């Protein structure tokens, strides 16, 4: 009888776990206590991202619901793909593309098109 009380009881509310991505993109899979496949990926509205294989992610597991991936640790390698969509995207501050200010980047493209 004592042993039956030692089993882990299901959580009454959500709990998080970290795992490693084993399949990226469609059919997202993460290795937790076992591999979980076809996980949904959550992000703020309009923000879309795809974690890389081998990346550590945060997985939310809620009683009676399928686990879902909700984030990656800050400072980790960048996701495989990121896109931001919306009716209006308002950027404040300096915008860099590969470390180059946006205005300089556009000028380089125009100069290339003009042959200079």
N, CA, C and O of each residue as an XYZ file, in Angstrom:
464
protein
N       0.803     -1.188      0.000
C       0.000      0.000      0.000
C       0.855      1.266      0.000
O       0.515      2.245     -0.664
N       1.939      1.251      0.725
C       2.793      2.419      0.814
C       3.315      2.832     -0.557
O       3.406      4.027     -0.834
N       3.662      1.877     -1.427
C       4.212      2.183     -2.746
C       3.211      2.920     -3.630
O       3.606      3.786     -4.409
N       1.946      2.598     -3.526
C       0.971      3.256     -4.387
C       0.893      4.750     -4.106
O       0.551      5.524     -4.999
N       1.197      5.163     -2.905
C       1.175      6.574     -2.550
C       2.404      7.318     -3.033
O       2.442      8.546     -2.964
N       3.421      6.600     -3.526
C       4.659      7.224     -3.965
C       4.628      7.642     -5.435
O       5.536      8.335     -5.893
N       3.615      7.238     -6.169
C       3.530      7.613     -7.574
C       3.222      9.095     -7.697
O       2.541      9.683     -6.856
N       3.740      9.678     -8.762
C       3.494     11.107     -8.984
C       2.026     11.324     -9.335
O       1.481     10.673    -10.226
N       1.416     12.225     -8.637
C       0.015     12.553     -8.915
C      -0.041     13.589    -10.019
O       0.853     14.430    -10.107
N      -1.073     13.558    -10.875
C      -1.173     14.566    -11.938
C      -1.321     15.964    -11.358
O      -1.963     16.162    -10.326
N      -0.719     16.921    -12.035
C      -0.817     18.311    -11.593
C      -2.233     18.818    -11.810
O      -2.856     18.520    -12.829
N      -2.734     19.576    -10.861
C      -4.070     20.130    -11.001
C      -4.069     21.365    -11.885
O      -5.105     21.728    -12.442
N      -2.927     22.010    -12.019
C      -2.831     23.175    -12.888
C      -1.638     22.971    -13.809
O      -0.926     21.973    -13.701
N      -1.422     23.920    -14.716
C      -0.351     23.793    -15.695
C       1.014     23.722    -15.050
O       1.249     24.306    -13.992
N       1.899     23.010    -15.689
C       3.279     22.977    -15.252
C       4.159     23.057    -16.480
O       3.770     22.614    -17.561
N       5.333     23.615    -16.318
C       6.256     23.771    -17.431
C       7.411     22.796    -17.322
O       7.752     22.328    -16.236
N       7.999     22.502    -18.454
C       9.172     21.654    -18.514
C      10.024     22.136    -19.685
O       9.500     22.675    -20.660
N      11.324     21.944    -19.585
C      12.174     22.258    -20.722
C      12.511     20.968    -21.436
O      12.650     19.910    -20.822
N      12.638     21.080    -22.741
C      12.976     19.929    -23.556
C      13.792     20.365    -24.754
O      14.004     21.558    -24.969
N      14.249     19.402    -25.532
C      15.080     19.660    -26.695
C      14.303     19.355    -27.965
O      13.693     18.293    -28.089
N      14.327     20.297    -28.913
C      13.628     20.117    -30.182
C      14.305     19.002    -30.974
O      15.516     19.027    -31.192
N      13.506     18.025    -31.402
C      14.034     16.924    -32.213
C      13.581     17.020    -33.664
O      14.257     16.506    -34.555
N      12.445     17.672    -33.913
C      11.954     17.927    -35.274
C      11.448     19.362    -35.299
O      10.599     19.733    -34.488
N      11.962     20.177    -36.228
C      11.525     21.567    -36.363
C      10.472     21.671    -37.465
O      10.294     20.741    -38.252
N       9.781     22.799    -37.516
C       8.800     23.031    -38.576
C       7.529     22.247    -38.348
O       7.122     22.022    -37.208
N       6.890     21.823    -39.455
C       5.659     21.039    -39.351
C       5.947     19.755    -38.587
O       6.971     19.110    -38.815
N       5.059     19.386    -37.692
C       5.260     18.182    -36.889
C       6.259     18.398    -35.769
O       6.945     17.463    -35.356
N       6.346     19.640    -35.268
C       7.293     19.997    -34.208
C       7.323     18.924    -33.124
O       6.279     18.535    -32.599
N       8.521     18.449    -32.792
C       8.676     17.424    -31.762
C       9.723     17.871    -30.750
O      10.725     18.492    -31.106
N       9.473     17.545    -29.478
C      10.362     17.917    -28.386
C      10.569     16.697    -27.502
O       9.619     15.985    -27.178
N      11.824     16.462    -27.115
C      12.160     15.376    -26.200
C      11.987     15.880    -24.778
O      12.761     16.715    -24.311
N      10.972     15.372    -24.090
C      10.756     15.658    -22.674
C      11.095     14.370    -21.929
O      12.199     13.851    -22.093
N      10.183     13.839    -21.118
C      10.410     12.527    -20.518
C      10.327     11.459    -21.607
O      10.894     10.375    -21.470
N       9.619     11.776    -22.684
C       9.570     10.992    -23.918
C       9.379     12.011    -25.039
O       9.090     13.178    -24.774
N       9.537     11.580    -26.275
C       9.374     12.530    -27.376
C       7.895     12.825    -27.585
O       7.072     11.913    -27.658
N       7.572     14.100    -27.679
C       6.204     14.540    -27.966
C       6.217     15.148    -29.354
O       7.039     16.015    -29.648
N       5.301     14.694    -30.217
C       5.263     15.171    -31.602
C       4.022     15.999    -31.882
O       3.035     15.955    -31.147
N       4.103     16.754    -32.966
C       3.004     17.604    -33.431
C       2.549     18.602    -32.363
O       1.353     18.826    -32.173
N       3.511     19.189    -31.678
C       3.184     20.185    -30.659
C       2.830     21.512    -31.315
O       3.387     21.883    -32.349
N       1.894     22.215    -30.693
C       1.567     23.559    -31.153
C       2.629     24.512    -30.631
O       3.236     24.283    -29.585
N       2.840     25.586    -31.381
C       3.839     26.586    -31.047
C       3.112     27.901    -30.784
O       2.369     28.377    -31.642
N       3.316     28.490    -29.615
C       2.635     29.731    -29.231
C       3.619     30.894    -29.199
O       4.794     30.721    -28.875
N       3.118     32.089    -29.541
C       3.908     33.325    -29.518
C       2.937     34.496    -29.421
O       1.734     34.319    -29.613
N       3.449     35.695    -29.124
C       2.565     36.870    -29.125
C       1.910     37.044    -30.497
O       2.464     36.621    -31.511
N       0.744     37.659    -30.523
C       0.013     37.860    -31.764
C       0.847     38.538    -32.833
O       1.493     39.553    -32.570
N       0.838     37.985    -34.033
C       1.571     38.550    -35.157
C       3.015     38.106    -35.246
O       3.676     38.364    -36.251
N       3.520     37.442    -34.216
C       4.915     36.997    -34.178
C       4.929     35.497    -34.447
O       4.246     34.731    -33.768
N       5.701     35.089    -35.430
C       5.797     33.675    -35.780
C       7.262     33.270    -35.711
O       8.129     33.997    -36.196
N       7.544     32.125    -35.118
C       8.925     31.663    -35.006
C       8.983     30.151    -35.138
O       8.000     29.452    -34.894
N      10.146     29.660    -35.527
C      10.378     28.222    -35.669
C      11.665     27.879    -34.932
O      12.739     28.327    -35.333
N      11.579     27.093    -33.863
C      12.805     26.726    -33.149
C      13.662     25.780    -33.982
O      13.156     25.098    -34.873
N      14.956     25.741    -33.693
C      15.915     24.868    -34.385
C      15.986     23.506    -33.701
O      15.714     23.385    -32.507
N      16.351     22.497    -34.463
C      16.622     21.182    -33.888
C      17.785     21.336    -32.904
O      18.785     21.981    -33.218
N      17.653     20.756    -31.739
C      18.676     20.837    -30.701
C      18.486     21.997    -29.737
O      19.155     22.055    -28.705
N      17.588     22.919    -30.054
C      17.347     24.075    -29.195
C      16.489     23.671    -27.994
O      15.567     22.867    -28.130
N      16.793     24.232    -26.818
C      16.005     23.983    -25.607
C      14.817     24.924    -25.608
O      14.971     26.127    -25.820
N      13.636     24.382    -25.371
C      12.406     25.173    -25.382
C      11.615     24.911    -24.111
O      11.802     23.900    -23.434
N      10.722     25.856    -23.806
C       9.829     25.721    -22.665
C       8.510     25.141    -23.160
O       7.907     25.660    -24.099
N       8.075     24.076    -22.529
C       6.835     23.396    -22.915
C       5.863     23.493    -21.751
O       6.209     23.166    -20.615
N       4.648     23.943    -22.036
C       3.599     24.036    -21.033
C       2.717     22.806    -21.157
O       2.213     22.490    -22.235
N       2.539     22.115    -20.032
C       1.686     20.930    -20.010
C       0.563     21.202    -19.023
O       0.813     21.465    -17.847
N      -0.669     21.140    -19.500
C      -1.816     21.404    -18.653
C      -2.682     20.150    -18.609
O      -2.848     19.478    -19.627
N      -3.219     19.838    -17.473
C      -4.027     18.632    -17.313
C      -5.171     18.628    -18.332
O      -5.933     19.589    -18.436
N      -5.272     17.537    -19.073
C      -6.343     17.373    -20.044
C      -6.099     18.066    -21.371
O      -6.954     17.993    -22.253
N      -4.978     18.728    -21.548
C      -4.658     19.407    -22.794
C      -3.331     18.894    -23.332
O      -2.498     18.381    -22.586
N      -3.150     19.041    -24.636
C      -1.884     18.662    -25.249
C      -0.808     19.666    -24.854
O      -1.100     20.855    -24.727
N       0.430     19.215    -24.657
C       1.503     20.157    -24.356
C       1.732     21.098    -25.539
O       1.456     20.745    -26.685
N       2.239     22.295    -25.251
C       2.542     23.244    -26.321
C       3.858     23.948    -25.998
O       4.212     24.112    -24.831
N       4.574     24.358    -27.034
C       5.841     25.073    -26.888
C       5.524     26.556    -26.797
O       4.824     27.106    -27.646
N       6.056     27.208    -25.742
C       5.724     28.626    -25.554
C       6.937     29.541    -25.564
O       6.770     30.758    -25.479
N       8.140     29.015    -25.664
C       9.280     29.926    -25.702
C      10.614     29.228    -25.694
O      10.710     28.009    -25.550
N      11.646     30.041    -25.855
C      13.027     29.581    -25.820
C      13.790     30.515    -24.878
O      13.446     31.691    -24.757
N      14.802     30.007    -24.225
C      15.575     30.794    -23.270
C      16.279     31.955    -23.975
O      16.873     31.770    -25.037
N      16.212     33.150    -23.384
C      16.904     34.312    -23.927
C      18.394     34.025    -23.986
O      18.946     33.399    -23.080
N      19.038     34.473    -25.032
C      20.479     34.267    -25.174
C      20.823     32.985    -25.905
O      21.981     32.778    -26.267
N      19.838     32.113    -26.133
C      20.071     30.899    -26.918
C      20.264     31.289    -28.371
O      20.023     32.434    -28.753
N      20.694     30.339    -29.174
C      20.818     30.570    -30.606
C      19.474     31.043    -31.157
O      18.419     30.616    -30.689
N      19.519     31.912    -32.136
C      18.296     32.472    -32.721
C      17.441     31.365    -33.331
O      17.975     30.358    -33.798
N      16.116     31.543    -33.332
C      15.240     30.573    -33.967
C      15.577     30.427    -35.452
O      16.227     31.292    -36.039
N      15.132     29.333    -36.042
C      15.394     29.083    -37.459
C      14.746     30.144    -38.337
O      15.340     30.582    -39.322
N      13.535     30.560    -37.987
C      12.826     31.572    -38.766
C      11.964     32.405    -37.832
O      11.408     31.894    -36.860
N      11.858     33.696    -38.139
C      11.002     34.612    -37.388
C      10.325     35.535    -38.384
O      10.967     36.033    -39.309
N       9.032     35.765    -38.201
C       8.344     36.774    -39.012
C       7.397     37.547    -38.109
O       6.870     37.013    -37.132
N       7.192     38.806    -38.450
C       6.272     39.662    -37.716
C       5.265     40.185    -38.728
O       5.638     40.743    -39.760
N       3.988     39.999    -38.424
C       2.931     40.416    -39.327
C       1.928     41.272    -38.564
O       1.758     41.121    -37.354
N       1.279     42.153    -39.272
C       0.246     42.963    -38.651
C      -0.187     44.067    -39.583
O       0.492     44.370    -40.564
N      -1.307     44.661    -39.278
C      -1.784     45.775    -40.076
C      -0.779     46.910    -40.053
O      -0.521     47.541    -41.079
N      -0.216     47.169    -38.890
C       0.818     48.184    -38.728
C       1.896     47.606    -37.830
O       1.604     47.069    -36.761
N       3.139     47.718    -38.265
C       4.270     47.338    -37.423
C       5.023     48.626    -37.137
O       5.608     49.213    -38.048
N       5.020     49.066    -35.912
C       5.620     50.334    -35.513
C       6.934     50.046    -34.799
O       6.939     49.558    -33.669
N       8.047     50.347    -35.461
C       9.367     50.120    -34.884
C       9.900     51.440    -34.365
O       9.852     52.448    -35.071
N      10.401     51.449    -33.152
C      10.983     52.646    -32.568
C      12.451     52.357    -32.299
O      12.802     51.247    -31.899
N      13.304     53.336    -32.512
C      14.731     53.135    -32.319
C      15.399     52.823    -33.640
O      14.791     52.970    -34.700
N      16.640     52.394    -33.581
C      17.412     52.104    -34.788
C      17.131     50.686    -35.255
O      17.147     49.753    -34.452
N      16.872     50.516    -36.552
C      16.624     49.198    -37.130
C      17.896     48.762    -37.849
O      18.400     49.475    -38.717
N      18.414     47.586    -37.485
C      19.636     47.053    -38.105
C      19.316     45.786    -38.879
O      18.502     44.970    -38.445
N      19.956     45.626    -40.020
C      19.872     44.391    -40.790
C      21.293     43.857    -40.887
O      22.154     44.470    -41.520
N      21.533     42.712    -40.256
C      22.887     42.145    -40.171
C      23.889     43.183    -39.658
O      25.022     43.248    -40.134
N      23.466     43.987    -38.690
C      24.340     44.967    -38.062
C      24.470     46.272    -38.825
O      25.179     47.175    -38.381
N      23.797     46.391    -39.969
C      23.871     47.606    -40.796
C      22.580     48.402    -40.611
O      21.491     47.836    -40.709
N      22.686     49.719    -40.341
C      21.471     50.517    -40.208
C      20.599     50.406    -41.461
O      21.112     50.331    -42.578
N      19.286     50.396    -41.265
C      18.340     50.211    -42.364
C      18.582     51.205    -43.503
O      18.563     50.817    -44.672
N      18.811     52.484    -43.177
C      19.021     53.498    -44.210
C      20.249     53.171    -45.055
O      20.210     53.307    -46.278
N      21.337     52.744    -44.420
C      22.564     52.372    -45.128
C      22.324     51.137    -45.988
O      22.809     51.055    -47.117
N      21.584     50.193    -45.459
C      21.274     48.958    -46.187
C      20.490     49.284    -47.464
O      20.797     48.759    -48.534
N      19.481     50.147    -47.347
C      18.691     50.542    -48.523
C      19.586     51.272    -49.526
O      19.493     51.016    -50.726
N      20.449     52.175    -49.057
C      21.359     52.906    -49.942
C      22.281     51.947    -50.685
O      22.583     52.167    -51.858
N      22.735     50.877    -50.013
C      23.602     49.887    -50.658
C      22.841     49.137    -51.767
O      23.402     48.853    -52.825
N      21.592     48.830    -51.522
C      20.770     48.147    -52.539
C      20.566     49.062    -53.736
O      20.731     48.629    -54.876
N      20.213     50.310    -53.497
C      19.990     51.274    -54.589
C      21.272     51.475    -55.380
O      21.240     51.497    -56.610
N      22.409     51.622    -54.688
C      23.690     51.793    -55.361
C      23.994     50.578    -56.241
O      24.500     50.728    -57.353
N      23.693     49.402    -55.758
C      23.908     48.187    -56.548
C      23.043     48.143    -57.782
O      23.477     47.672    -58.833
N      21.806     48.635    -57.662
C      20.895     48.654    -58.798
C      21.315     49.688    -59.840
O      21.068     49.521    -61.034
N      21.958     50.764    -59.363
C      22.375     51.846    -60.258
C      23.766     51.571    -60.845
O      24.274     52.348    -61.654
N      24.367     50.460    -60.429
C      25.673     50.100    -60.970
C      26.832     50.761    -60.254
O      27.941     50.798    -60.788
N      26.609     51.274    -59.080
C      27.672     51.992    -58.370
C      27.923     51.450    -57.074
O      28.790     51.947    -56.355
